[in-house]
Every structure is written in structure tokens, then in C-alpha cells.
Amino acid sequence: MEKTTFAVFFGNRGFFPASLIAGAREDLRRELNALGHEVLMLDESATRHGAVETPQEGEVFANFLRANRGKFGGVILSLPNFGDENGAVTALQEVGMPIWIQAYPDEYDKMGPALRRDSFCGKLSIMDVFRQYGVKFTALKPHTVCPGTEKFRQNLDEFDRICQVYNGIKGMVVGAIGARTTPFKTVRIDEVALQRKGVTIETFDMSDVFHRMRSVKTAEASYTNKAQILREMTGWNGVPEHAFEQIVRLSVSLDSMIQEAHLDAIAIRCWTEIQTQMGISPCVALGSLNDLGLAAACEVDLGSAVAMRALHLASYQPAGLLDWNNNYYDEDNKCILFHCGPMPASLMEGKGRITDHSILMSSVGEGNAYGCNQGRIKPMDFTFSSLMTDEGRVKMYVGEGKFTTDPIPSNFFGVAGVAEIPNLQDILLHVGMEGHRHHVAVTPGSLKKPLAEALGHYLGFDISLPQG
């Protein structure tokens, strides 16, 4: 995943020295390029110093952005000096994407008229006027920050993740593959509510999946390449060859559907037709997609597919889907998170192994549900989330925890880990009382701040942070 390309706006107020603008243009380009970001800047000759002070200069910058639409994913509004709020609002009121307001700090020994910046005050003025005009923006701590410092890099990293989530969720397409399993009313979702937030659901029938599977030829390159990926991903000892072949056929079929429909995520009906008609479970195929960065949820949980996509965009790493499943002894802040095996292998401790589905085999028969990946989740800090719709609103909660080294019984089925989460009992009450899913999406890292900013502030999702 490539880092965000930024359009950079420089605010100006005419009685401050031009050297401050020139220095900032050098600073920002050098720093952003060094951190892996491409940069778009207005030419120095387009306005006075290539900065914006007046509404007329603001219109020049707005036209610059229009001409470069699609080439950048966010705007950095840099204030080398106080900056003029009127030019800024003209330039950016129609940009329709995240804006980070970055203000230079004054230096204690450079407060005379020739060198002072007053960006500290100017930032507040621009924030005030943006609020009046309804222009959404991001402001991070500390209030002023200088390029080249560690605090600037931390701010830039957070803003990059905000932009990744915003741009990746707005306009995303999710494939609903198969009808919702009748018993699971827990995953019902309002497609229109999602569409109004920029998320499109496209539906496909399982009969199409089965037809595609039957049409896959084992001599095709797509089959042999996928077979190699799956064999290297996990252990297959004891798995019948026909089951392995069917799982490869499923993976190839899903790849073709994803490519044809330009899907960013999928949620599939995973029981029991696929077991009774095709003799497999799709868990490991979903885990493989998740490792590649395409969110793949089970049980047609479309809300979790969107949440997984958001987590992946924020972390630059794979996301997985688990159940809030078991208490862990009598420890209030620990529980076991589990699923049959759609976790990405990169988030597991060591190699897993493919098994029959211990839970479903009683209804579909032994040997008809191979595809579950059994193993343990590696110790790590993680961010968790879930998404639902409720009376036209899109609601998510976001929190953070860590997977521990605590043991799980050796006979525990599927992929599982012991999660330690502050105030877990309050979170579980929140999940239940608000009507959230029994599923929870996870990804490595501590990312609830950029997720809440992108999804709540910019996209208008109802975001709750039940840990406080």
C-alpha cells in the first residue's frame, strides 16, 4: 500500500517576511519525500511566493486542486506565519478530503518583527473560520510543530492513516457472496445507510461460486499459483487431496469475482451449502485473502468486512475477524477471541494446520468440512472494531488491547488468542446494549485515534470509544 500523496497549501500574511514561506516550501518537500510521500505544491510564480493570502489567491489554489483531482489523498495546510483565513477558506472549502492544519512554532529568541511567525494564533483563526464555513479539518497535538522533528513525524503518520482510511472507505465496494445464513440475524445490515456513506454492496449467488469452482482447470496457472500459496501458508497433513483441490478452486473463483467486480472486500455465506455440496469450509481461503489486504469476512457479515477494510487501511497490515467467544478464568479484563480460521497467517504464531470443522461435522458429516485453520494468534498490541447499521445510522466502536502469551487448552478448535483489554466488562456491556455483532475485527497496532477521526469526523459514522 502506497503512502498518501499530499497537496500542500502555504498560508501567508503579507507583512511577515517572505523568507518564512520559502523555508517552509523547502522543509515540507524534503521532509515529506524523506518519509515516502509524494508532494503537490502550487508553483512559486502562481501567487506571491506560491502561498495564499487573499481570496483571489485562494481561487488560484482551488483551481490548482481541481486540475490535480485524483492525484492526491489529503491536504496539509501549512502556516509558516499567521496565515490569512479568508484566502484559506476560499482555497479549501470544496476540497472534500482530510485537511491537516500544521503551524510552525516561534523560537524564543526570534520574536522581533523580522522573524516572528505568530502561527500559534493564526492556526486558531483559521480553525475558527473553517468551523463557520463547515470545512472539516484535522488538528493534532501539539498545537505548533516543526518539520524535521519526531513530533512532526508522528503527526504526519497519524494524518496519513486518516487519509488512507477516508479514501479507502469512501467509494469502497463490498461483495456479498451468498444470502445471509437464516439463523444469523446478528449480521443484518442496511445497504442504503452504507451507500449514503459511500460504501456500495454488490450481491452474488453461491450458485455462481459453485459453477466457477467446477469450471476451474487444475492445469491453469491461476490454479497452480494459488495451490502453491495455500500449501506454503499452513500445514495440510491429513487433509484429503480432493478437499485441498476444492479449496484451491474456491480461492481461484473468489479471485476472479473480486477482479471482475472491482471488490475491496467480501463477506461470504460459509455454511452449510458449501460443506454439503462442495465438501469444504472456506476459512483458510478467506485467511489468504486477508493476508493480501483484501478484507474477507465470513457469515455474510458485511459490516465486519467494512470494519476490517478500515483497520487494514489504518495499520498497513492485514486484519482478521474473530468472535467475542469465551471468558478466561475469572479475569475481568481478559477473554478468548476465536474463529474457525479466517485469520491471516501473518497474525498467527507459527504455522497453523488445516482441520475438519469440529463444530459443523455433526450436521454435515465427518470429512465434508475441511478448511479450518487451527493455530494461535501471536502476542501483539491490536486495535479492534465492529460496524453495524441502526435506523439509518452507521455505528462503530473502536478500542485497543493486546494478545497475551497466556495458554489456551490444546484441544481448543480453530484460531484463538487470549486478549487483554482495559475495562473489558464495560466494553462487553456496550457491545450488547448497543446491539453490536458477536464478531470483532482486529489488526496490529494502536490506531483508534486515526480511525475515529477518519470514520467519525470525515465520513460521519457514529463512533464510540467505550474504553474512554
N, C-alpha and C positions, 0 to 999 in steps of 0.2 A: 504494500500500500504506500503510495507516494505521499509525501508531506504536502501540506496546503501551500498553494501559490497565493501570495498576498498582494493586493493593491495597497500602496502606501500613500496616505494623504498627509501633507505637512501644513499645519495651521500657522498663520502669521499675523502679527500686528505691526504695522508699518514703522512705528518709532523704535522698535527693537532692532539690534544690528543684524544685517543680512548674513554675517558670518555664522550665526547660530543655525540658520537654515542649511547653509552649505555643509556645515559639520554634521548635522543630523542626516542629510542625504547620504553622506559617506558612511556614517555609523550604521544606519539601518541596513543599507545594502550589504555591507561587509558582514555584519552580524547574522542577518537572515540567511545569506548564502552559505556562511560557515555552518549553520545549523540545518542545512538541507532544504531550504525554502527558496523557490523562485520568487522574483520580485517584479512588480509593475509599478513604475513611477512616471508621473507626468514630466514631460521634458522641461528642463530649466527655462527654456525660452518661451514656453506656452503661457506662463504668467510671470509675475515678478518673483524671481528666484525659484520658480517651479513650485511655489506654495500657494495657499489660498487665503485671501483676506476678505475680499468683497463678494457680494452676491454674484457679480459678473464673473469673477474668477471661479466662484463655486460652480457656475454653469459650465465653464470650460472643463472643470474636473468631472462634472456629471456626464458630459459628452464623452470624455475620455473613458469613463467606466462603461458607458453604453457601447462604445466601439470595441471594448475588450470583454464584453459579456461572454461568459463561458470559459474564460481564461484564468479566472481567479476564484478562490473559495472563501475569501474574507477580506476585511479592510482593517488596516492598522491606521488609526488617526493619531499621528504623532504631533506632539506640541513641543517644539524646541523653545518657543516662547509662549506668551499668554494665549495667542491664537484668537481669531475672531469667530464668534459663534454664528454670526449671520451668514458668512461665507460657508462655514462648515455645514449648516443645515441645508443650504441650497445644494451643496455638492452631494450630500449623502442621504437626503430624506427618501429617495426612491431606490436605494441600493438593494434592499430586500435580502440582506445576509448579515452575518455577525460583524460587528464593528468593535474593535478594542481601542479604547482611549488611553494612550500612553503619554505621560507627561514627564519631561526632563526635570530633574531636581536642580535647585540652585546650589551653588557652592558657597560656603560661609564667607570665604574671602573674596568673592566676586559678586558683590551686591550693588556696586555702583551702576549708574545709568548705562555705561558702555557694555556691561557684561551680564547684568541680571536678566533672568528669564521670566519670572512670575508665572510659570506654567502651573504651579501649585494652585493658584487662584483661577487661572484660565480654564483648567480642567473642570472645576466646579461650575463655571459659567456655561460651558458647552454642555455638560450633563443636564443642567437646568433647562436650557433651551431645547435640547433633544427631547426631554420629557414633555415639554409643552407641545412639541410638534408630533409626538408619538413615534419618534425614531428610536428603535431598540438598539441598545449598546451594551458592551461589557466593560466593567470597571473592576480591576483586580487590586489586591494589596501587594505592596504598599502604594500609597496614593501617587507618589512620584518614583520613577525607576529609570536608571541609566542603561542604555545598551552596553553590552560587554560585561555586565555583572551577572552573578549567579541568580539573583532575584529576577532580573530581566529574562534570563533563560527559562526559569521556572514559569514565569507569567506567559511567555511565548509558547511553551509546551502545553500549558493548560488551554490557551486560546486555540492552538492548533487542534486539540482534541475536541473542543467545542465546535469548530468549523467542520471537522471530519464527521461528527455525529449529525449536525444540522444538514449538511449537504448529502450525506448518505441516507438519511431517513426521508427527507423531503424528496419525493419522486421515486421512492423505492417501490419495487413490485414483488409481491409475495405470492407464491404458488400454493393454493390449497389443493392438495392431491388426495382426492377421495372425500367422501362425505364424513362429517363428524360421527364418530362412534356413538351409537344411540345412548349408552349408559353415561357418557361423559358430557353432561350438560355444563360441567365446570369449565369447558373451553369455548362456550358460545361467545360470539363476537359480533359487533355491529360494523359491517363493512362500510356503510355510508359515513359513520363517525370517523373511521380511519381515512377514508377518501378525503374528507374535509381537512385533514391534517397532512395531506399529500402522500398517503400510503395507499397503493392500489392492490386489490386482491384479485387474482385470476384463478379460476377454478378448472380442475381437470378430474376426469373419472378414473378410478382404479382399473377399469377395463382397458383403458388406453395404456396404462403402465404394463398390464399383463400381456397385451398384444405386442408392445415394444420388446418386452423381455423374450417372448417366444421368437421374435424376429432377429435377435442378436446372433451373429455367427461367431463361433469361438475362434475362427481364423482371422477375424478382423483385428486391425491394430488397436482399435479402441478397447476391445476385449482383453488382448494380451497385456496392454499397458495398465489397464485397471487391475487385472489379476495380479500383476507384479506389485502394485501399490498396496493392495489389500494383504497380500502374503507377507509383505515386509512390515505392515502396520501392527500386526498382532499374531498370536500363536493359533495354529489351526489343527494341532494334533487331535486326532479322534473325530474330526468333522468329516462326514461323508463327502465324497468328491462332487456328487450331484448337488448337494447343498451349497458348496463353495461356488460351483458354476452358476447357480441361480442367483446368489448374492452378487456375483460379478455382473450378470445380466441386468440385475436391478440397478446397480451403480451406473452402468453404461446408459441405461434407459433414462435415469434421472438426469444424467449429464446432458443428454440430447434435449430433454424437455426444458431444462434450465437455459440452455443456449438458444433454443428456438424462441422461447417466450421472454428472453432477457430478464430472468428472475434474479433477484438479490437474496432471496430466502425462500424456503419451502416449509410446509407443515404437512405431514403425510398420515393417512389412515394406516395404522400399523398392526391392527388386529381386527378380526381373525381371518378375514378372507385371504390375506397374503400367506398365512400359515396353511389353511385348508386347501387352497388352490395351487400355490407355488411352493409350499413346503419349507418356507424360511421365515425368519424375522429380519426386519430391515435395520436393526440397531447399528451394526458396525458400518453399514453403508452411510448412515447419517453421520456417524462419528468422523468418517473420512471426509465428508463434505465440510463439516465444521472445522476440521484441521486446515482445510484450504481457504477458510474465511467466508464461505457461503453458509449462512445460518440455516440449519436443518433441524426442525423440531418434530417430535413425534405426536401421535394422538390428535392430529389436526389442530394443534394449539397455535393458532395464527398470532395471537397476542404475544406468546413467548418467542415466536420467530422474529417479530419486530424487536422485542427486547434484546434478543441475542445479537441481532444485527447492530443495534445501538451500542451494546457492550463491546463487540468486536471493533467497531469504528473508534471507540474511545481508547481502547487498550492497545491497538495494533496487534493483538494476539487473538487466538481462537476463543470462542465462547462455547459453553456447553449447557445442557438442560438437565435439571435434576428434580427430584421430588423432595419436598419437606416430608421426611419419611419416619424417622424414629427418634425417640428420646435417647440420651446417652447417660445411662445410670440415673442418678438424681441430680445431675449438674445442670443448673438452670440456664447457663449460657452456652451449652453445648448440645448438638443434635447430630444425627446421621443424615446426610444428604445422599441420595441414591437415585439411580435409574438403571434400566435394563442394559444400557451400554452405548447410547449415542454420544457419549463424551468423546471429545477429540483425544487421540492418543498422546499428543504433546502435553496434555494436562494430567496424564496418568503417571504413576510411579512405576517405572519399568514397563515391560511388555504385558499386555493382557492376554487372554486366551478366549477363543470362541466356544460357546456352550449352547446347548439346547435351552429353550426358555422354561425354566423351572416352574414358573407360575402358570403359563398357558398350556403346558403339556398335558395337564389333567383334562383339558377340554378339547384340544386339537390332536392329542395323541403324541406319544414319545417319538422323537426323530423328525417331527414336522415343523420345528420352530428354531432350528439352528440360526445363529446370527447375533446372539447376545454376546457382548464383550465383557468378560469378567476381569476385574482388577481394582486397584485402589487409586484414589486421587492423591497427587503429590502434595506435600506441605507447601503452602504459599499464602500470601495475602490475596484476598479476592474481593471483587465488587459483585453484588447480586441485585437482581431486579426482576420485576414481573409487570405485565401490561394487561389491562382489561378495558372494556368499554362499559359505560353505565349512563343510561338516559342521555345518549348523545355526546358524552364526555369521554375522552381518552385518559385513563388514570394509570399511573405507575408509582411504585415505590422503589427507592434506591437505598442500598445500605452497604456496609463493608464488614468483613470478618476475616478469618484465616482458617485454612485447613491445617489441622494439627497432625502430629505423629501418633496420636492415640490409636491403639489397636481396635480392629473390628473382628468379630468372630470369623474364623476361617471358612465356615460354611455359609457366609453371607453371600447372597446371589448378586450378580451384576457389578456395576461400578459404583463405588461408595467412598465417602470420606467423612471424618469427624470434623464438623465445623464449629468453631468457637466464635460467637457473635455477641458483642456487648448488648445488654438489655434484650436478649432473645425472647424472653417471655412477653415483653411489651410488643415486639415485632410480630410474634405469632398471633397475639390478640388483634393487632392492626390488620394483619392479613385476613383473618377470619371475619372480623366485624365489618370490614370494608368489602368483603365478597371477592377477594383476590383468589388466584388459582392455587391449586396444590403444587403446581410446578414453580420452579425458580431458576432463572438463567444466571450463569456465573462466568466471570472472566478474571484473569490475573490482574492485580494492581489495586490501588485505592483511587477510585475515579468518580465518586458520587458528585463532586462539585462540577466538573465539566459536563457530566450527563444531565444534571439538574438544570444547568444554565442553557444548554442546547435544546433540551426537550421541553423544559418548562417555560423559560423566558422567551426563547425564539419561536418554538413550534406550538406553544400553547397547550401542551399536555398538562394535566393536573398531576403534579409531582409531590409525593410525600417522602419525607426523610425520617422514618419512625425512630431512628436512633437519636435524633436531635442534632 
